[in-house]
């Protein structure tokens, strides 16, 4: 299954979780993780998009490649919008 299709399949759940993460931020809270060596809590350093992609096992680099491929095909007239 393509990464774009995977994104469509999880779109609803991803939206709900993303809204919750945004709400956390508006409440002065953040998603954190526990480091390994000298355990301490550290704020998640990446975007919500990256966190959701990791959770749903979606490769954002492949998503970008697929989008570029679709655009190239549209420009070449190979795919109708």
C-alpha positions in Angstrom: 0.0 0.0 0.0 1.3 3.4 -0.9 2.2 5.8 1.9 -0.5 8.3 0.7 -3.1 5.6 0.9 -2.0 4.7 4.4 -2.4 8.3 5.3 -5.9 8.4 3.9 -6.8 5.2 5.9 -5.7 6.7 9.2 -6.8 10.3 8.5 -9.7 10.4 10.9 -7.8 8.9 13.9 -4.7 11.0 13.1 -6.8 14.2 13.1 -8.3 13.4 16.5 -4.9 12.6 18.0 -3.4 15.7 16.4 -6.1 17.9 17.9 -5.4 16.4 21.3 -1.7 17.1 21.0 -2.5 20.7 20.0 -4.8 21.0 23.0 -1.9 19.7 25.2 0.3 22.5 23.9 -2.5 25.1 24.5 -2.6 23.9 28.1 1.2 24.4 28.5 1.9 20.6 28.3 3.9 18.6 25.9 4.5 15.1 24.6 7.7 13.8 26.3 9.8 10.7 26.3 12.2 9.1 28.8 15.9 9.1 27.8 18.0 6.0 28.1 21.3 6.5 30.0 20.6 8.9 32.8 16.8 8.7 32.7 15.1 12.0 32.4 11.9 13.3 30.7 12.6 15.2 27.5 10.1 17.1 25.3 9.4 15.5 21.9 11.7 17.5 19.6 9.8 17.0 16.3 6.5 18.1 14.8 3.1 16.6 15.6 3.1 15.4 11.9 6.3 13.4 12.5 5.0 12.0 15.8 1.7 10.9 14.1 3.6 9.4 11.1 5.8 7.4 13.5 2.8 6.2 15.4 0.9 5.1 12.2 4.1 3.8 10.6 4.1 6.2 7.7 7.3 7.2 6.0 7.1 10.9 5.3 10.0 10.8 2.9 8.1 8.3 0.8 5.0 10.5 1.1 6.9 13.4 -0.4 8.3 11.2 -3.2 4.8 10.0 -4.1 3.4 13.5 -4.1 6.2 14.6 -6.5 5.5 11.6 -8.7 1.8 12.5 -8.9 2.6 16.2 -9.7 5.1 15.1 -12.4 2.4 12.8 -13.9 -0.2 15.6 -13.8 2.2 18.0 -15.5 3.0 15.4 -18.2 -0.8 14.9 -18.7 -0.6 11.3 -17.7 -3.1 11.6 -14.9 -6.4 13.5 -14.9 -7.1 15.5 -11.8 
